[in-house]
C-alpha cells in the first residue's frame, strides 16, 4: 500500500507520471468522469481548510467517486477522547482512501502505520504539504515548460510555511535549481533545511528584502505570515506585513516571472497584482484539483 506523507515518498519519475496524468485530465476531463465510480474518499481535517479540502472533494467527485468526512476536530470523536489511530482505523472501514490534515507534525505518518487504506497528507502543522507541492510543481512546469535550471525565490514565513518546506525538498531534486530565501530573521527557513541544501551542494542565499533579488528570479513564491503558528500575538502583529508585493516592487522583475502563492492571501500580495499576466496563484488553485485527481487515481490503482 502506498501513502503520500512527504513529497520525497515519490521518486522524480513517479512525480512526473502524476503530473503527466494531471495534464491529460485537464485536456480531456470527460475521459475520467467515471474512473473511480463506487470508490469513497474520506476527508479528515482536524484543522480548518477551504481550498485543500474542497480541492480534494472536487477531485474525487470529478472522478465519479463519493466523499465523506469532517472539517473540524470538534465534529469528530477525537473531541470525546478517541485516539487518532482509532479514528483512522474506523474511517478506513468506510472509505477507500483518506486525505488528512492535522495541526500536529507527524500525525499523518503516525496514522499511516495503522491505516488499512492509503493516506494522503493534506498538511501537518508547519512541517509538510505534499499535495500543494505537486500543485506547485505542475504550475511551474506548465508555466515554464520545465522543472530544472531556474532560480526560485520564496518569500515570507519560511519558518512555519509547510508549503515552502515541501517545495524546497521537491525542487532540490532537479538539476540547476537554486533558491533565494527572503524573510525576516525571526522567520528564516529551519536550520535542518539549510543543512540539507549545503550537504547536497544546492545553491541558496538568504536575504531580508525582495527588491534586491527581484531581477534574478524565475519564480517568486509568496507566503502569508501564519497567525495560527505564533505563540505570541505581539510577534505576529510586528511581522505580519513585512512583505507586501505590489506593482512597484515588480518593476525590475523578469517579463516571464511566475508569481505564486499557496493561498489564502492576507496582505502579502496587493490586489493590484492580480491582473498582471505573471500572477498565476489562481491558476495554481485550478491545477490543484487536477493534480489531486491524478494522485488519488494513482494511489488507488496501486492498491489494485
Secondary structure, 3 states (H helix, E strand, C coil): CCCECCHHHCCHHHHHHHHHHHHHHHHCHHHHCCCCCCCEEEEEECCCCCHHHHHHHHHHHHCCCEEEEECCHHHCHHHHCCCHHHHHHHHHCCCCEEEEEECCCCHHHHHHCCCCCEEEEEEECCCECHHHHHHHHHHHHHHHCCCCCEEEEEECCCCCCHHHHHHHHHHCCCCCEEEEEECCHHHCCCHHHHHHHHHHCCCEEEECCCCCCHHHCCEEEECCCCHHHCCCHHHHHHHCCCCCECCCCCCCCCCCCEEEECCCCCCCECHHHCCCCCECHHHHHHHHHHHHHHHHHHHHHHHC
